[in-house]
Amino acid sequence: MDKKIPTESLSDYYARTGFAITKDHLPITSESGHFNVRMANICCRKTPFNRRDYLKICICSGKGNGTLVYDDREIQLSQPCIIFTHPSVPASIEITKMSRYSCIFNKQFIEGQMSPDVQYASPLFNATLFPVVMLTEEELDRLNGYFAEMKRLQESDYPFKWDMVRNILQLAIHEGIRLQQQQAVQSGVVRDRLVNSFFSLLNQQFPVDSPENSLKLLTPAHFADLLHVHVNHLNSVIKKSTGKSTRVIIHERLVSEAKALLRNTSWNVAEIGYALGFEYPSHFNKYFKQFTAVTPMEFRQNNMAVSMAL
């Protein structure tokens, strides 16, 4: 990748667009994450070509047209569509005489809300997938309704509004996945059955419901044996479909479950580590810190402090 392509932060975004963060928004530095949704009627505008440290979803509608430059591809936007841009892929959009709903949020805002299987099915989290889903008028109305409701909630005084926003945001992401997969079936492109079987096996292990039962499927070889394929073939198919290795996907799922258990149970760190397949607490501590930069105990203490503050 070209290292000269900049990465735009949330602070950079607000400085570039001139939009203010008001009391209706969670602060950029909030431990609960940041979210913002807005509507814009645009005659002609082009965004800078860059990567982002935040996630973005746009709905484009109207009788205009546009172009999305996504890495080395130019994608023409000539009908209503929803765009899910992966933050690591450099992108720029130029549209003329189109209305645009957009929402931006960081990973903290939706962390732990969606399973890896769902994430790898969405171009928002999987850079190997096509980022644009074309919409019929009925589909456009439904998705616009989701965004309008998120905007209404964002501006409301309801004390649990962000929980509702997260739920509606997930609906929008799921709708994008459903429509994209539906269009893929119609065009004869279907995700490999081996990929679906792998994720089914992976997700059957979660959520972990007892500190006494340790996970058994922890390596690509474990899954390959149960799926009756060579581990190299499994790795190749998973990498092609998701853009990530089998091992990385397993690691991400383990870390996600570890965070959930640290947040939501009274199990001690040793019990959580054992439940996730670690025989010794020191091994779990080292593993968790490798992926999160903090120890399990530090993560638990930080999240307890956030809960008390909220």
VEXTI-961029 format. One line per 3 residues: number of its first residue (from 0); their letters; for each residue x, y, z of C-alpha. Coordinates in Angstrom, 1 decimal. Layout:
BEGIN
NUM> A> X Y Z; ... $
# end
This chain:
BEGIN
0> MDK> 0.0 0.0 0.0; 1.0 3.6 -0.6; 2.2 4.9 2.7 $
3> KIP> 1.7 8.5 1.5; -2.1 8.2 1.5; -3.2 9.9 4.7 $
6> TES> -5.5 8.4 7.4; -8.2 10.8 8.5; -9.1 10.8 12.2 $
9> LSD> -12.5 11.8 13.6; -10.8 15.1 14.7; -9.6 15.6 11.1 $
12> YYA> -13.1 14.9 9.8; -14.7 17.5 11.9; -12.0 20.1 11.2 $
15> RTG> -12.4 19.4 7.4; -16.2 19.5 7.3; -16.6 22.3 9.9 $
18> FAI> -19.4 20.4 11.7; -19.5 21.0 15.4; -19.8 18.2 18.0 $
21> TKD> -22.8 19.3 20.2; -24.4 18.0 23.3; -26.4 15.6 21.1 $
24> HLP> -23.2 13.6 20.3; -20.9 11.4 22.4; -17.5 13.0 22.6 $
27> ITS> -14.8 11.7 20.2; -12.8 10.4 23.2; -15.8 8.7 24.9 $
30> ESG> -15.1 5.1 26.1; -18.6 4.3 24.7; -17.5 5.3 21.2 $
33> HFN> -18.6 8.1 18.9; -21.6 8.3 16.5; -23.0 10.9 14.3 $
36> VRM> -25.7 10.8 11.6; -26.6 13.7 9.2; -28.5 14.5 6.1 $
39> ANI> -27.0 16.7 3.3; -28.4 18.0 0.0; -25.3 18.2 -2.2 $
42> CCR> -25.0 19.9 -5.6; -21.4 19.0 -6.2; -18.8 17.9 -3.7 $
45> KTP> -15.7 15.7 -3.7; -14.2 14.2 -0.6; -10.4 13.8 -0.2 $
48> FNR> -8.8 10.4 -1.1; -7.7 8.9 2.2; -8.1 6.1 4.7 $
51> RDY> -10.0 6.6 8.0; -9.7 5.6 11.6; -13.6 5.5 11.8 $
54> LKI> -16.4 3.7 9.9; -18.8 5.3 7.5; -22.1 4.4 5.8 $
57> CIC> -23.7 6.6 3.2; -27.0 6.5 1.4; -27.1 8.3 -1.9 $
60> SGK> -30.4 9.1 -3.7; -31.8 11.5 -6.2; -31.5 12.1 -9.9 $
63> GNG> -27.9 13.0 -9.9; -24.8 10.8 -10.3; -21.5 10.3 -8.8 $
66> TLV> -18.2 8.3 -8.7; -16.7 6.4 -5.8; -13.0 5.9 -6.1 $
69> YDD> -12.3 2.9 -3.9; -8.6 1.9 -3.8; -7.8 1.4 -7.5 $
72> REI> -11.4 1.1 -8.7; -13.9 3.7 -10.0; -17.5 2.8 -9.2 $
75> QLS> -20.2 4.7 -10.9; -23.2 5.8 -8.8; -26.1 6.3 -11.1 $
78> QPC> -29.0 5.1 -9.0; -29.9 5.0 -5.3; -27.4 3.0 -3.3 $
81> IIF> -25.9 2.4 0.1; -22.1 2.5 0.5; -20.1 0.7 3.2 $
84> THP> -16.5 1.9 3.1; -13.9 -0.1 4.9; -11.6 2.3 6.9 $
87> SVP> -8.3 0.8 5.7; -9.2 1.2 2.0; -8.4 4.7 0.6 $
90> ASI> -11.6 6.2 -0.9; -13.0 9.3 -2.3; -16.6 10.1 -3.4 $
93> EIT> -17.8 12.8 -5.8; -21.5 13.3 -6.3; -23.6 15.8 -8.2 $
96> KMS> -27.2 16.7 -7.4; -27.8 13.8 -5.0; -29.1 13.7 -1.4 $
99> RYS> -26.9 11.9 1.0; -27.5 10.5 4.4; -24.3 9.5 6.2 $
102> CIF> -23.3 8.2 9.6; -19.9 7.9 11.0; -18.9 6.0 14.1 $
105> NKQ> -15.8 4.4 15.6; -15.2 0.7 16.5; -15.7 1.4 20.2 $
108> FIE> -19.3 2.4 19.5; -20.3 -1.0 18.1; -17.6 -3.2 19.7 $
111> GQM> -19.1 -6.5 20.9; -22.4 -5.9 19.2; -21.9 -8.0 16.1 $
114> SPD> -20.5 -11.5 15.7; -17.4 -12.0 13.5; -19.5 -14.0 11.0 $
117> VQY> -21.8 -11.0 10.5; -18.8 -8.6 10.3; -17.0 -10.7 7.6 $
120> ASP> -20.2 -10.7 5.6; -20.2 -6.8 5.4; -17.9 -4.7 3.3 $
123> LFN> -17.8 -2.3 6.3; -15.6 -4.8 8.1; -14.3 -6.9 5.2 $
126> ATL> -12.2 -5.1 2.7; -12.5 -7.9 0.1; -16.2 -7.2 -0.5 $
129> FPV> -17.7 -4.8 -3.0; -18.6 -1.6 -1.0; -21.8 -0.5 -2.9 $
132> VML> -25.3 -2.0 -2.8; -27.8 -0.7 -5.3; -31.3 0.0 -4.0 $
135> TEE> -34.8 -0.1 -5.3; -37.1 2.7 -4.2; -38.7 0.4 -1.6 $
138> ELD> -35.3 -0.5 -0.2; -34.2 3.1 -0.2; -37.3 4.2 1.7 $
141> RLN> -36.6 1.5 4.4; -33.0 2.4 4.9; -33.7 6.1 4.9 $
144> GYF> -36.2 5.4 7.6; -33.5 3.8 9.7; -31.2 6.8 9.3 $
147> AEM> -34.0 9.2 10.0; -34.8 7.4 13.2; -31.2 7.4 14.3 $
150> KRL> -31.0 11.1 13.7; -34.2 11.7 15.7; -32.9 9.6 18.6 $
153> QES> -29.5 11.4 18.4; -31.2 14.7 18.9; -33.6 13.4 21.7 $
156> DYP> -33.2 13.5 25.5; -34.0 9.8 25.9; -31.5 8.4 28.4 $
159> FKW> -30.9 5.1 26.6; -30.9 6.6 23.1; -27.4 5.2 22.2 $
162> DMV> -28.5 1.7 22.9; -31.4 2.2 20.4; -29.1 3.8 17.9 $
165> RNI> -26.8 0.8 18.1; -29.7 -1.5 17.4; -30.9 0.4 14.4 $
168> LQL> -27.4 0.7 13.1; -27.1 -3.0 13.2; -30.4 -3.3 11.3 $
171> AIH> -28.9 -1.1 8.6; -25.7 -3.2 8.4; -27.7 -6.4 8.3 $
174> EGI> -30.0 -5.0 5.6; -26.9 -4.2 3.5; -25.6 -7.7 4.0 $
177> RLQ> -29.0 -9.3 3.1; -29.4 -7.2 0.0; -25.8 -7.8 -1.2 $
180> QQQ> -26.1 -11.6 -0.7; -29.5 -11.6 -2.4; -27.9 -9.8 -5.4 $
183> AVQ> -25.0 -12.2 -5.3; -27.3 -15.2 -5.6; -29.1 -13.6 -8.5 $
186> SGV> -25.8 -13.0 -10.3; -24.6 -16.5 -9.4; -21.9 -15.6 -6.9 $
189> VRD> -22.4 -17.3 -3.5; -20.1 -17.5 -0.5; -18.3 -20.8 -0.3 $
192> RLV> -20.1 -23.4 1.9; -16.8 -24.2 3.7; -16.7 -20.6 4.9 $
195> NSF> -20.2 -20.9 6.3; -19.4 -24.2 7.9; -16.3 -22.8 9.5 $
198> FSL> -18.2 -19.8 11.0; -21.0 -22.1 12.1; -18.5 -24.2 14.1 $
201> LNQ> -16.8 -21.2 15.5; -20.0 -19.5 16.7; -21.4 -22.7 18.2 $
204> QFP> -18.8 -22.4 20.9; -20.1 -19.0 22.1; -21.2 -17.5 24.3 $
207> VDS> -19.1 -19.3 26.9; -21.6 -20.1 29.8; -19.4 -21.8 32.4 $
210> PEN> -15.8 -21.3 33.7; -15.6 -25.1 34.1; -15.9 -26.0 30.4 $
213> SLK> -12.8 -25.1 28.4; -13.1 -24.4 24.6; -11.8 -27.2 22.4 $
216> LLT> -11.6 -25.6 18.9; -8.7 -23.2 19.2; -6.6 -23.6 16.0 $
219> PAH> -7.2 -23.8 12.3; -6.1 -27.5 12.4; -8.9 -28.2 14.9 $
222> FAD> -11.5 -26.8 12.6; -10.0 -28.4 9.5; -10.2 -31.8 11.1 $
225> LLH> -13.9 -31.4 11.9; -14.6 -30.1 8.4; -12.7 -32.9 6.8 $
228> VHV> -10.4 -30.7 4.7; -6.7 -30.0 4.8; -5.8 -27.0 6.9 $
231> NHL> -4.0 -25.3 4.0; -7.2 -25.5 1.9; -9.3 -24.1 4.8 $
234> NSV> -6.8 -21.2 5.2; -6.9 -20.5 1.5; -10.7 -20.4 1.2 $
237> IKK> -11.1 -18.3 4.4; -8.5 -15.8 3.3; -10.0 -15.4 -0.1 $
240> STG> -13.5 -14.9 1.3; -12.7 -12.7 4.3; -9.4 -11.1 3.6 $
243> KST> -8.1 -12.5 7.0; -6.4 -15.7 8.0; -8.3 -18.5 9.8 $
246> RVI> -6.0 -17.9 12.8; -6.7 -14.2 13.0; -10.4 -14.8 12.9 $
249> IHE> -10.2 -17.3 15.7; -8.0 -14.9 17.7; -10.5 -12.0 17.2 $
252> RLV> -13.4 -14.1 18.3; -11.5 -15.2 21.5; -10.6 -11.7 22.4 $
255> SEA> -14.1 -10.5 21.8; -15.5 -13.2 24.1; -12.8 -12.4 26.7 $
258> KAL> -13.9 -8.8 26.7; -17.6 -9.8 27.1; -16.8 -12.1 30.0 $
261> LRN> -14.6 -9.5 31.7; -17.4 -6.9 31.4; -20.4 -9.0 32.2 $
264> TSW> -19.4 -11.8 34.7; -17.9 -12.0 38.1; -15.5 -14.8 37.1 $
267> NVA> -11.9 -14.2 38.0; -9.2 -13.8 35.3; -8.0 -17.4 35.8 $
270> EIG> -11.5 -18.8 35.3; -12.0 -16.7 32.2; -8.7 -17.8 30.8 $
273> YAL> -9.4 -21.5 31.5; -12.9 -21.2 29.9; -11.2 -19.8 26.7 $
276> GFE> -8.7 -22.6 26.5; -5.7 -21.3 28.5; -4.3 -23.7 31.0 $
279> YPS> -2.3 -21.0 32.9; -3.5 -17.5 33.8; -0.1 -16.0 32.7 $
282> HFN> -0.6 -17.4 29.2; -4.1 -15.7 29.0; -2.7 -12.4 30.4 $
285> KYF> 0.1 -12.4 27.8; -2.3 -13.3 25.0; -5.0 -10.7 25.9 $
288> KQF> -2.4 -7.9 26.3; -0.9 -8.8 22.9; -4.2 -7.9 21.2 $
291> TAV> -5.5 -5.1 23.4; -2.4 -3.5 24.9; -3.8 -3.9 28.4 $
294> TPM> -4.0 -6.9 30.8; -7.4 -8.5 31.5; -7.6 -6.9 34.9 $
297> EFR> -6.8 -3.5 33.6; -9.5 -3.9 30.9; -12.0 -4.9 33.6 $
300> QNN> -11.1 -2.0 35.9; -11.3 0.5 33.0; -14.7 -0.8 32.0 $
303> MAV> -16.0 -0.7 35.5; -14.9 2.9 35.8; -16.8 3.8 32.6 $
306> SMA> -19.9 2.0 33.8; -19.9 3.9 37.0; -19.4 7.2 35.2 $
309> L> -22.4 6.5 32.9 $
# end
